[in-house]
Amino acid sequence: MRRNLILGGFLSCLVVLAALVSFIWTPYDVAAMDIPAKLRPPSASHWFGTDHFGRDMFSMIMVGARTSIAVALVAVGIGMALGIPLGLMAAARKDSWLDELIMRGNDLVFAFPSLVIAILITAILGPGAINAIIAIGIFNIPVFARITRGAALSLWEREFIMAARVAGKSQTRISFEHILPNVLNLLIVQGTIQFSLGILAEAGLSYVGLGAQPPVPSWGRMLADAQTMVSLAPHMALIPGLAIVLTVLGLNLLGDGLRDLLDPRLRVRRS
């Protein structure tokens, strides 16, 4: 529905705006500790309160948004850059050895819980934002490959594709000139969903110490730091938790709204 698109777009833009503004301004230095001001509740001087080191929570949320968006965005980009061509190739060569190889490889990745394997990969490669991106990106590849293949298969029997084949165009050229533009709407919607899942995965990895490392703020590590302070300073857990929830909610609503807007079958049904 249109209100999902508006609300999701508003929440998503709010988070993106906070991340962009953090490049040039934050109320306080996120690396500056002020022990006498630790564990202060939200106030006029510290809108979201302070943590156990006296750091301003609002500033940390802003920079943490930048970290989460960067990791999730690059990870989704990796998944789309590799998964979409694989899906197009599998659809173009349906029932061939290449199609079977790609699909069985997808099944192998899907056989394991994504977050558990991401933790394993980052544990092997070492903690850090780059390795978190690699781990999350690996599990986006089969998602986009499977969705692209499924959507492309239904198009290969259409008349305009047959006309392109009669005109002498290669399967690769048809895939990128005719198939891809017709499945792009579906991939954009899936991209917003994977983006929200990437933010959750980054928070999970940071929570166990395998994501972005100090002094770079991360929403997941802020939650980890707050777990022993809940009774003394509940805002330490509430603020980053709400940031994650609202961001994921906004992206899911945005994806739902984009699906309703871009899917012609839904437009016909509503009319």
N, C-alpha and C positions, 0 to 999 in steps of 0.2 A: 504494500500500500504506500501511497505517497507520503503519509506521515512517518513511516519507517525510514524512508529515504531522507526526509528533512531532519528528523531527530538523529539518525545515524550519521548523516553528514555533519551536523552541528557538533556532536560529540567528537567525531574523528578530527574535524578541523580545529577544535579546541586543543586537542592533544598535540596535533602537528604544530599549531601556532606556539604553544608553550615550548616545544622542542626548538623551533626556529629562533624564538626570542632568546632562549638560553645561550645561543652562540654569541650574543652581543651584550646581554644583560641578565643578571640574577640579583635578587635583593641582597644576598650575602655571598661571600666566597664559599663554595661547597667544601673546600678543603680546610677552611679555617675552623679551628676548635675553640670553644668558649666554655670551659668547664664550669665556671660559676653559673652559666645560663642553661645548664643541662636539664633535660626533662621538663622544660616549661610547656604548659598547655598552649593551645592557640590563643593569640592575643594580637593587639594592634601592631606590635613590633615584629612578631613572628606569626604570620597568618595561620600556618599549620603547626606551630609549636617548634620545639627543638628536640634533638635526639639525645642519647646518653653521652655524646661528646660535645653537646652544645651547638651542633650544626643546625642551620636553618632547614626545616623540613620542606618548606615551599620551594626553596632553591634546589634542593636535592630531587624533588619530584620533577621539576622542570628539566634538569640535566638527565635524570633517569629516563624521562620520556624520549630524549634524544638517543640514548643508548638502546632502548627497547625498539624504537622505530628503525634505527639503522641496522640492527641485527636482523630483525624480522624482514625488512625490505630487501636486503641483500640476499637473505636465505630464500625468499620467495622468487627473487630474480634468478637465482641459480636453478631453482626448480622449474621455472618457466623456460629458461634458456636451453635446458637440456631435456626436460620432459616433453615439451611440445613437439620438437623435431622427432623424438623417438615415437611419440604417439602417431604423428603423421606418417612416418615410415611404416609403422606396424599396420596402419589402416590401408596404406597403398599396396602393401604386399600381404594381404589377408591370407591366413592359412599357410604361409610360407615358413621356412625355417627361421627367418628373421623375426617375423611376427611372434612365433612361438618362443624364441629366445628372449625378446623384449618382455613379453607377458609373464613368462616364468621368472624372469629377474624381478619384475614387479611383485609377483606373489612371494618371492623369497624375502623381500624387504618388508612387505606387509605382514609377514608371519610373526614378526617380533614387535612388541610394544615400542612405539617410536621414541617416547621419552626415555625409556630404559636404555635403548641402544644409543641414543644421543648422549646420555650420561656415560656410557661405556666408551664411546668415541672420544669425548672430551677428557675422560680419565686417562685414556691411552696417549692422546696427543698433548695433553696438558690443559690446564684452565686458561681461559682468555676469550675475548669477544670473537676473535678470528676463528678459533676452533669451534666455538658455539655456532657461528654462521655455517661452517662446513657441516657440522652434525645435523643442524636443522634443515639445511639445504638438501642434504642427501635424501631426506624423507619427503621432500616436496617433489622430487623428480618423478617417482612412480605415480603420485597423485595426478599430476598434470599429464603424464603419459597415458594413463588409463582413461581419463576424461576426454582427452583429445582424440584418442583412438575410437572410443565409443561414439562420439559426436561425428567424427569423420566417416565412419563406416556407413552411416545412413545417407551420406551425401554422394558416395561413390556410384550409386545406382541412379542418381538424378539425371535428367535430360541434359542440363547444361554441362555436366561433367563428361557425359558421353560425347557431346559436341566438341568439347575440348580435346578429347582423345582422338576423335576422327580428324581433327585439325592437325594432329601430329605432335601435340605437346607431350612432353615426358611426364612420368608420374611425379617426379620431384617438382617440376614447374606447376603442374596442376595442384599439387598439395599446397604450395605456398601462394599461388595466384588466385585460386578459386576455393579451396577447402578452408584454409586458415581464416580468411576474412569472414566466412560464414559461421565459424565456431568461436570467433573472438569474443563475442558477447558472453558466452558461457564461461570462457576462460577468465574474463575480467571479474565476473561474479565469484568464481572459485578463488581467484587471487585475493579478494578481500577476505574470504573465509580463512584461507591459508595464512594470510597476514595476521589475523587475530590469533590463530593457533601458534604462529611463530612468536608472538609477544608472550603468550602463555608459556611456551617452551623456554624462551630466554629467561623468563622469571623463575621457572623451575630450576634451570641450570644454575642461575645466580644464587638461588636459595641454598643449594647444596655446595656452593663455592666454586662452581666450574664455569661460570659465565664471566662477565666483565669483572676485572680485578680492581681493588682499591688503588688509588683514591677515586676512581670513576664511580659515581653513584649508579645504583641499579635497583629497580623496584623489588626484585626478588631478594637481593641481599639486605635491603631495608627491612623486609619482613623477617628474614633470618635474625637480624640484630634485635628485632622487637620481641622475639618469642620469649625471652626471659624478662622482659620489661612490661608485659601486658598489664599486670596489676598496678604498677607504678605510673606508667604512662601509656594508657590504651591508645592514644592518638598515634603512637609510633607504628602500631600494626594497622590501625583503621585507615590511616591516610594512604599508604602505598597499596593496601588491599583494595580500597575504593578506586584508586587510579587504575589498577589492573582491570577491575570489574567494569568500570565505565568505558575504558578503551575497548575492551573485547566486546561489550554490549554494543557500543557505537559502530564498530566494524561489522558485526553480525547484522545489525539493523540496516546498515548501508548496503551490505551484500544482498539482503532480502529485498530492499527497495530497488536496487539495480536490476535484480532478477525480474521483478514485476514490471519495471520500466522497459527493459531490453528484450524480454521474451515475447515475441509476437503472438504466441498461442495464448498467453495470459491476457494480452491486450484485447484479443478477439473475445475471450471468455467474459471479460469485464464489460465489454460493449454489448 
